């Protein structure tokens, strides 16, 4: 009587071409394991206005009194009224005891989230500006006041790490 044979399993190593294809399609990236963007140290640090330009973001393109990255302008953009106003928003958004809403997960290569001002700051609107003109360095020189009910947050992988790409007030 013949003994049954176990099926053989052929194991092959992934080829360099397969690995390159996986990396190129984004199936594996810095954000392959999704976690809330606000929980990532690189996002938290890049969300500080003074750090954002160097991290590769353009947050300062949307803060009155801040200098946008080289080659970008605040003209035609919506702006937080000051670095301090933005910082108050950002610190509350990072704090799960202050912002209890769903925080977007960072996965793939970018993520976006629009939050209400009320959900983060417990007030209906945040004051800010519409920039109507800027100087040669891109800094706003003429503006109109406005009130905004939402903040748009954009996150992106830059230089292999997740950052806050930008944030700006909107309606």
N, C-alpha and C positions, 0 to 999 in steps of 0.2 A: 504494500500500500504506500502510495506516495504521500509525503507530508506536504500540506499546503505551504506555499511560499508566501512570504510577506512581500507586499508590493514595495518596490524600491522607490525611494524618493530622491530625485536628483536635485541637489542644491548647487546653485551657481552664485557666484559673487556678482554684485552689480558692476557693470562696466563703467569706465569713466564717462562714456557717452551718455549712459542712462543717468548717472549722477548729475552731469551737466544739464541734461534736459529737465530733470526735476528742479534744479535750482533756477533755471531759466523760466520755468512756468510759474514760479512762485509757490509751488506746493510745499516747499520748505523755505522758510525765511526767518528773519529775526523775530517775527511775530507768529510763528507757527503754533505756538501754544498761547491761545488768546487769554488775555487777562485785562482787567480794566486799565485803560490808558493812564488814568490818574494815579494808579498804584505804582507805576514804573518810575524808578529814580531818575532816569534820563528825561522823562517827560516833566517830572516835577522841577528839575533843574533848568530845563530849557524854557519852562513857563515863567521863569523870572526874567523880567524885561531886560535887565543888564546882561543876561547870558544868551538871550535868544538869537541875536544876529550871528554870533560866533558859532552857535549850534546849527545854523543853516536855516533858521526860521525867518519869517517876516512879520512877527507880532508887532514890532515897533512901527510898522507902516500904519497901524491902527491905534496908536496912542498919542494924543496931543502932548507935545513937549518932549517926545522921544525922537531919536534920529533913526529913520528907516535904514535898512541895509543899502549899500552902494547900488546905484542904478534903479532904485525903487522910489516912488513918490507917494506922499500922503494925499495929493490932489485927487479929488473925486471919491475919496474913501470915507467910510464912517469911522469915527474915532472915539475911543474912551476919552473922557475929559482930562485925565491925568494918569501918570504912572501909579499914583496912590489909589485912585478909583479902580483901575484895572487890578492892582495887587489885592485889594479887598475882595473883589469878585473871585480871583484865582484862588486865594487862600480858602475861601468858603467852599468853592467847588471841590477842592482837594479833600476837604474834611467831611467824612461820611456822617458825622453828627450834624453838620450844617446843610449839606446837599444830600438828601435821602433818595433822590431819584436814581434811575438806572444810569450808570456811567458806561459809556461806550467801551467795548473791548477793542484792543489793538490786535489786529490780525491781518495777514496779507501784507500790503505795503502802505496802506493809508486807511484812515477812519475819520468819520465826521459825526458831530453831534450838535444839535441846536437845543439849548436849554432856555427856559423862561427865566427872566430876571427874578421873578417871584420865587421860583423853586430854589434859587441859590441865595438871594439876599433878603427874601421876605419883604420885598416892596415891589410895587407893580412895574415901575420903570426905572431906568438908569439914564442919567443925563449924559450927553455926549455932543459930538459935533459932526457936521458934514463939511469936509474940507473942500473949499472952492478954488484955492490956489496954493502953490508951494514954491519955495526957492530952489536954487540950483542943487542943493543937497537933498531935496525932496521933503523938507520940513514944511508943514502947513503954515501959511502966512495969512490966509483969509478963510473964515469959516462961518457957518450958521449953527446956532444951537438947535438941538433936537432931543427928543426923549425916545428911548428904545425899550421894547418889551422882551427882547430875546438876545441871546449871545450865541454866535456861531463859533464852534471850536473845531479846528482841523488838525489832525495828527498825521505824521508821516515818518517813514523810515528814511533817515538821512545819515549818510556815512556809517551805515550798519546799525544804527540805534534809533529807537523811537523818540520823537521830539514833538512838542507843541509847535506845529508849523505856524499857525496864526490863530487869533481870536479877534472877533469884532462884534460891535453892537449892531443889531438889525431889528426889523419889525416883521 
